[in-house]
Amino acid sequence: MSQSPRPIKPVSQTTKSPHAASMLLLATALDTTWRAFVPTIGGTFLGIGIDHMFNIAPFATIVFMIIGTLVSALLIAKQIRDVRKSR
């Protein structure tokens, strides 16, 4: 039998689609967005509800807005820490 003039290269099993990086970036941006807005907006609405229930406006709204912002900051810091670990 005759041999092929060119050696056969093995096919890489780790080929990625050209859109993989953009999809990863989009997923990370969406993940960060909910972490930033849901606790803050949720805390605001919870504070408004408590203010109306106990007639203590605007005390609970301010407190829960601050708590929601702090929770958002902690969730984003955790996300950044997890991304740095996975490198």
C-alpha positions as CSV (number, residue, x, y, z in Angstrom):
1,M,0.0,0.0,0.0
2,S,1.1,3.5,-0.6
3,Q,1.3,6.1,2.1
4,S,-0.4,9.5,1.9
5,P,2.0,12.3,1.2
6,R,0.5,14.5,3.9
7,P,0.1,13.4,7.5
8,I,-3.5,13.4,8.7
9,K,-4.1,15.9,11.5
10,P,-6.4,14.9,14.3
11,V,-9.6,16.9,14.4
12,S,-9.9,19.1,17.5
13,Q,-12.8,18.3,19.7
14,T,-12.7,21.7,21.4
15,T,-13.8,23.8,18.4
16,K,-16.1,26.6,19.5
17,S,-18.7,28.4,17.5
18,P,-17.7,31.9,16.5
19,H,-20.6,33.3,18.6
20,A,-19.6,31.6,21.9
21,A,-17.7,34.6,23.3
22,S,-20.5,37.0,22.5
23,M,-23.1,34.6,24.0
24,L,-21.0,34.3,27.2
25,L,-20.7,38.1,27.4
26,L,-24.5,38.5,26.9
27,A,-25.2,35.9,29.6
28,T,-22.8,37.5,32.0
29,A,-24.4,40.9,31.4
30,L,-27.9,39.6,31.9
31,D,-26.8,37.8,35.1
32,T,-25.3,41.0,36.4
33,T,-28.4,43.0,35.5
34,W,-30.8,41.0,37.6
35,R,-28.3,41.0,40.5
36,A,-28.2,44.8,40.3
37,F,-31.9,45.7,39.8
38,V,-34.1,43.0,41.4
39,P,-33.0,43.5,45.0
40,T,-33.0,47.3,44.7
41,I,-36.4,47.5,43.1
42,G,-37.8,44.7,45.2
43,G,-36.6,46.4,48.4
44,T,-38.1,49.7,47.2
45,F,-41.5,48.2,46.6
46,L,-41.3,46.2,49.9
47,G,-40.5,49.4,51.7
48,I,-43.4,51.3,50.1
49,G,-45.8,48.5,51.1
50,I,-44.6,48.5,54.7
51,D,-44.8,52.3,54.7
52,H,-48.5,52.1,53.7
53,M,-49.3,49.2,56.0
54,F,-47.9,50.9,59.1
55,N,-48.2,54.6,58.0
56,I,-44.5,55.3,58.6
57,A,-43.6,56.8,55.2
58,P,-40.8,57.2,54.0
59,F,-38.8,55.4,56.7
60,A,-39.3,51.8,55.5
61,T,-38.8,52.8,51.8
62,I,-35.4,54.4,52.5
63,V,-34.3,51.5,54.8
64,F,-35.3,48.8,52.3
65,M,-33.8,50.8,49.3
66,I,-30.4,50.8,51.2
67,I,-30.7,47.1,52.1
68,G,-31.6,46.3,48.5
69,T,-28.6,48.2,47.2
70,L,-26.3,46.5,49.7
71,V,-27.6,43.1,48.7
72,S,-27.0,44.0,45.0
73,A,-23.5,45.0,45.8
74,L,-22.9,41.7,47.6
75,L,-24.4,39.6,44.8
76,I,-22.2,41.4,42.2
77,A,-19.1,41.0,44.3
78,K,-19.9,37.3,44.6
79,Q,-20.3,37.0,40.9
80,I,-16.9,38.7,40.3
81,R,-15.3,36.4,42.8
82,D,-16.7,33.4,41.1
83,V,-15.6,34.5,37.6
84,R,-12.1,35.1,38.9
85,K,-12.0,31.7,40.5
86,S,-13.0,30.0,37.2
87,R,-10.1,31.4,35.3
